[in-house]
């Protein structure tokens, strides 16, 4: 693949491939798996489930992915680490704490894979409530910094 089409060098493959046709790619196993709409993957794996969006593919195929590889390749506006608030993308009024990279880098999310993927987690009505309850002593301020501007202290 060209450097600009490789998963590691491209945050999203959506503008280079087939429109609204994303499949899961397991070339390097589940933990390094991602979704692609490049023709070679879509046509090359006829048995694969085809999704309308990269986001849908990631949440359906890689919901339990601990590495976060698939989600990390989404465009910044759909990616937890690049988005100040996930409230319009996920489940309404269902936020849970995400500790994937530890407490200091933790944040709150309402994306389906986190809410459903951690059934033991406390569910909060708002991202703000989740941050203040779960990350009150967070020195990095990661959780609070991801809130919409009008809700930041």
Buried (B, 14 or more C-beta within 10 A) or exposed (E): BEEEBEBEEBBBBBEBBBEEBBBBBBEEEBBBBBBBBBEEBBEEBEEBEBBEBBBBBBBBBBBEBEBBBBBBBBBEEBBBBEBBBBBEBBBEEBBBBBBBEEBBBBBBBBBBBBBBBBEEBEBBEBBBEBBBEBBEEBEEEBBBEBBEEEBEE
